[in-house]
Amino acid sequence: MKIFAKKIILASKSPRRSQLLGQAGFNFEVKAKEVDEDFPADMPADEVAPYLAERKAMACADFLQAEDEVLLSADSVVILDEKIYGKPVDYQDAVQILTELSGRTHKVITGVCLLSKNKKRVFADVSLVHFQPLSQDEIHYYIEHCKPYDKAGAYAIQEWIGLCKILKIEGTYTNIMGLPMESVLGSLKIFKAWKTYWLAGRKLKQGKMFPTLSGRSMPKSGKMKCSAQFSMKQSTNGNHTLKN
């Protein structure tokens, strides 16, 4: 079953983003370019991911050949104390990154740009990840076995660290993996290309209310609230909370 009628061009070589789109039933093709990931030195850390996602999309805009295509680009950053942690450059850099994240709570922000021949949508989602303390033996074990050199923050939530050393997360799991699927699905509604299905003897049409598996109704097309904008606020106890 393909839920979205238009073809998606995934402007990312990330296997995790391909995995998420495939599991969600999207028709997509991977086409990507190497794009410089520099950003202005005075740009706030929270704005970097959506900025880079849009930059990647515009660099790949020539991949759009037909009206029924939507290009999707994304960028994820890990932030702790307003410092951005990108992909580790080598083994020792991965050790240093994980040592700094150990026992702390960091932000993962994934920026996404959706682009067609006549529409553009840029948004970002935020998740908080609470790490348990990592011993040096655990850090070396993880790097040697999982080789996280293609991952921002030197780890992947679906690997050993995610299984064994994360106390809790706030926000969506898919955002931490690299593509906030709930917000992607909601934002794609502006491109108005949903398929019609027969399910349990009832015809489901674009723009109609229909029950989900949880028993709640989904809103009409174009009315879904998605995390196109976000803000952070400091609570009285010193912890960060999210405000959509």
TAGI-V680077 format. One record per run of one state. SS is the DSSP state (H for helix, E for strand, C for the rest). FROM is the first residue (numbers start at 1). TO is the last residue. Records with the same first field share a line. If there is no record, write none. Layout:
BEGIN
SS->FROM-TO, FROM-TO
END
This chain:
BEGIN
C->1-3, 5-6, 11-14, 24-27, 31-44, 60-60, 64-68, 81-82, 86-86, 88-90, 102-104, 116-119, 132-135, 147-151, 153-159, 165-165, 171-172, 178-180, 192-193, 195-196, 200-201, 205-209, 212-216, 219-230, 235-239, 244-244
E->4-4, 7-10, 28-30, 69-80, 83-85, 87-87, 105-115, 120-131, 152-152, 166-170, 194-194, 197-199, 202-204, 210-211, 217-218, 231-234, 240-243
H->15-23, 45-59, 61-63, 91-101, 136-146, 160-164, 173-177, 181-191
END
